[in-house]
Amino acid sequence: MKMESTFRVSLDRVEEGLAVLLVREEESVSFTLPRSLLPDDAREGDILEMTVRRDVEATEASRQQVAERIARLKSRSRQ
């Protein structure tokens, strides 16, 4: 099972604090991120390597928190 994905993007432009990134393999696919998430020295035209990794522990903790909130809400509605 693949737990992470690494791919390259080009920094197309920065508009109002948002970086517009083009996926290199398919430049018709773009997405935006806050500029603050990119390296400080990244400039328009730069190629960046991005890695997306699934955080299993954080996911499980989040699911547990949601389940606990739902349980509390259900118990309140029964009172």
C-alpha positions in Angstrom: 0.0 0.0 0.0 1.4 3.4 -1.0 1.5 5.7 2.0 3.0 8.8 0.2 3.2 10.4 -3.1 5.9 12.7 -4.4 5.5 14.8 -7.5 6.8 18.0 -9.1 5.0 21.3 -9.6 6.0 24.6 -11.1 5.3 27.8 -9.3 3.3 29.7 -11.9 2.5 32.8 -9.9 1.6 34.4 -6.6 -1.6 36.3 -6.2 -2.8 37.9 -3.0 -0.6 35.6 -0.9 -1.7 32.5 -2.7 0.8 30.4 -4.8 -0.7 28.9 -8.0 1.1 25.6 -8.7 0.9 23.6 -11.9 1.4 19.8 -11.7 4.3 19.1 -14.0 3.1 15.9 -15.5 -0.3 17.5 -16.4 0.0 21.3 -16.5 -3.7 21.7 -17.0 -4.0 20.6 -13.3 -3.4 23.5 -10.9 -4.0 24.1 -7.2 -3.3 26.9 -4.8 -1.5 27.0 -1.4 -0.8 29.9 0.9 2.6 31.3 -0.1 3.7 30.9 3.5 3.8 27.1 3.0 6.4 27.3 0.3 10.2 27.7 0.9 11.1 31.4 1.5 13.3 31.5 -1.6 10.8 30.0 -4.0 10.1 32.2 -7.0 7.8 32.1 -10.1 9.1 29.6 -12.6 10.7 27.4 -9.9 10.2 23.6 -10.0 9.2 22.3 -6.6 9.1 18.8 -5.3 6.0 18.0 -3.2 5.4 15.0 -1.0 2.0 14.1 0.4 2.1 11.6 3.2 -0.8 10.1 5.1 -0.5 10.7 8.8 -2.1 7.5 10.2 -1.7 8.4 13.9 -3.2 11.9 13.5 -6.0 10.5 11.4 -6.9 7.9 14.1 -6.7 10.6 16.9 -9.0 12.9 14.9 -11.5 10.0 14.3 -11.5 9.3 18.0 -12.2 12.9 18.9 -15.1 13.0 16.4 -16.5 9.8 17.8 -16.3 11.2 21.4 -18.0 14.4 20.3 -20.8 12.5 18.6 -21.2 10.4 21.7 -21.5 13.5 24.0 -24.0 15.1 21.7 -26.1 11.9 21.6 -26.1 11.7 25.4 -27.1 15.3 25.7 -30.1 14.8 23.4 -31.3 11.9 25.5 -31.5 14.0 28.6 
